[in-house]
Structures are given as C-alpha cells and as structure tokens.
Amino acid sequence: MSITSKEFTTRLEFESNWDYEEVINTVAISNATVIHSDNLNINFTEFKGVFSITNLNAPNLKITFLNVTFWKNFNIVSSQFSSIEFSMCLFLGGIQFRTLTTQKLDFDNNVFDKGATFIKVVTDMLNINLNKIKAGLSITELTVTDKFSLAPDEDSTSISINNYSGNKFNKINKLTLFQSVNNNGGVLFSNLVIHSFALSGYNYKGTMVMKDVSLDKLTIEGFDNQSAVTFNRVTPNNGSTLKIESSNLGKASIYNIDFNKFQSIEIIDSSISEISPNNIRWCKNIVTTENNIEDLLNEKEVYRQLKIISIENHDKFEELRFAGLEMDSYYKQIKKQKGSRLDKFILWTNRASNRHGQDYGIAFVLLLAVSIFFYSLTKFSLGETKVDFSYFSKDVGGLFQFINPVHIFDKVFDVSKNNNYGWALMWDGLSRIFISYLIYQFVNAFRKFVKK
C-alpha cells in the first residue's frame, strides 16, 4: 500500500506498528510530530524519499526498523531517544547521525550501500554487527558509556572511528572487535580513550590499525592474524593490563609503546615471534604465572619467542635479557620436575654465579670471596694462624698471584719451614677449580655484548 509522507506522519499519532507500507516521498519527523506510543515498530516498509528525524526530544521513545528499505538518504540530527534498532534493512542512500543521544543504537545484518557518518553520538550501547558496509563508515566524537560491539561483514570496506576534535577526547567504556574470515576491508581506531578493548576473530585479508589510543585494558583472545595489524602510540593508563591468549599475532606491527606502563601482562598459548616492534620498551616481566608446570612451560615459551623477536631486530640487549629470563624459567621448571640432578646443578650454578651470563658483578664478587677464602685456608694449613697487618701488602700481592689458576705454589706460599703441607696442596688444588670456573663466568658475562 502506497501512502504519502503526510499520511505517514498523521498516522503516527494513532499507530505504533507499521507493516508492508510504501511511503512515496520525503519523511520529516521533528519535535512537532505527535507519536502515539513510546514503542514505534516499522517492518517490511519502503521509504522512497529522504527519511529524516530532526530536533526530536523523546528520551523514552524506542524505534525499531525491521526489513526496511530506504531508497534515499537517512538522517537523524540533534535528537534524543531511548533506543533505535535496525535489523536486515537496506540503505540505498547515505546515512548520517549527528548529535544523537540514546541508550542503545543497534545495527544488525543491514546493508549500507552508500557512505555512513556518525558525528557526536552519545550512547550507552552501540552494536554494529554483520553489516555490509560497501562505501565506508566514519565515526567521530563518539561516546559509549557501556559497550561498543563491532563485527564487520565479509563484504564491508573501511571503518574509521576517530574521536579527535581539537583537543577534545570522547570516551568508550568497552569496545569489542570481531574480525570475520573473508573480510578484506580496513578498521581504523584513532585518537580514542577506551577503558577496555577486546580483539578476536580471523584477520586473513583485512587490516586493523589502532593509533593514538589511551586504554586501561587490552585483551586479544582467540585472534588469528594472517594480514596487517598495527598498534601505534597506544598509551596504557595507570593500572592497565594486557592479555594475549590463544592467539597468533602474525606479522603485526607495534610502534611507540612503553610496555613498562602496563601493570600486568599475560601471554598464554599464543604466537608472537613474527611481530615487528619498533621504538618500544618491553617491561621487565612479560608474563605472570601461578608457578605450576604448565604456567612455567608457557613462561619459558614466551621468553623464547621474545628472544627470537630481539634477534630478528638486532636488539642485543633485549636478546640477552630474554635469554636469561628463559633460562630462569627453565630452572624453575626443572626444579618442579623429576629430571637430571646434574642439569639442575648446572643451571643453579650458572644462575648463582652470573645470572645466566647477564651480571659480571656477581661473578667478580664471588671470585674475590672464593680466592680470599681459599688463600686464607691454605695459609692456615701452613701454620700461619696469626694476622699480621705489617705483612698486608705482601698478602695482597700473594692473593693476586693466587687468583691466577696456573700460579706456582712455592712462589705464592713459603713452604721452606713446613714439610707437612698436604692439606695446603689440597685447598690450593680445589681453589684452582673454583677460581677457573668463576673467571670463565666473569669473562663470559663481561663480554655479553660482543660474544657471538
């Protein structure tokens, strides 16, 4: 049945449910329009002209469009509703929402044939799921106090969400993005303040860029990236958390991020070894664990992957640090497992003597302490039981000769007056073993930046 726009607005005063209608010309709804009910349902209807709602202040009004075709532009300007929902609708013209306040804005399984623009939209919930966005969607100055769910359809093109306007930032409480397998469009998040962002799905053909975003919580879970993903200048707020679980980041690019600002970082059962980091600062502890075997295995794997990333980026400092943390994780792991005691001993001595090649200071202090101990013990075995500070300079010289593992015993110690020096020879022999090991550990750690 075909009706005019005047008939349509007149019937709004008496009817709240519309089915199988055709409105042949432009519809303009404003604050002067009388609407029969707070629940307006328009189903299986075609609007041949422009559909616009302007300056309508109806905070209790709920509007639902189901299987509706808009042949020309659809506009909502300077209005307030309780909620507005679109399901299986066809927008053949452009879409513009400007200065809209609502508790819920929902788009589900619609087709946007032309471009869509949202400007200064304030809502508690925004859902844009499985819509075919053929000519791009631009959202600026968006405020979402509860949840924003975004799941582009496979045929969608570009989606841009940019809140920057002068020096003003609007906020999104919770933003979720699900990437579909065959979607080859792009999603841009720029100049946003987000409390919580969750990324999931399969990015096989599309692109996702997050740039100049401040957030409290970043969760990447069940996400597989085989295409292009970029995080650039993402700023963690105080107490921010990062969690990557059951995901493959592929060749994601990460720029200008200080991971030290995250309060906690968890990486669980995920592949990150192919990412490309530039101008970033890794935090000291990448993962948190419960110290059971599975957590320790995961911790070791994470540090191994971070070591590989550092090697690929020729970052020697981080490579060494992550290599040491990897060995620390392995040591904690084998302590809880039944295994070779010799391996446990080797790892323990390496950890205790130079922190797996990272700290030459520990090796140097231990070298001096062990040398003084065995030097004093050897002299005591030779009968020199009194401390005489008048021979201090002589003892210092003797100590430095003693530190040399190939020293000549008779030249370091006076044995001419003592024929019973078997114990002294034993201590001297043991000292050569310990001192040689500690010299090696000292040199190994001291040359950590130049060794091949």
GITASUL-V958768 format. One record per helix or strand of 2 or more residues. SS is the DSSP state (H for helix, E for strand). FROM is the first residue (numbers start at 1). LEN is the number of residues. If there is no record, write none. Layout:
SS | FROM | LEN
SS | FROM | LEN
//
This chain:
E | 2 | 2
H | 5 | 7
E | 17 | 3
E | 22 | 2
E | 27 | 3
E | 39 | 5
E | 46 | 2
E | 51 | 4
E | 62 | 5
E | 69 | 2
E | 74 | 7
E | 83 | 5
E | 90 | 2
E | 95 | 14
E | 111 | 2
E | 116 | 14
E | 132 | 2
E | 137 | 4
E | 143 | 9
E | 159 | 4
E | 171 | 9
E | 186 | 18
E | 207 | 19
E | 228 | 18
E | 253 | 3
H | 259 | 3
E | 262 | 7
E | 276 | 3
H | 293 | 20
H | 316 | 20
H | 341 | 14
H | 360 | 22
H | 389 | 15
H | 409 | 4
H | 422 | 25
//
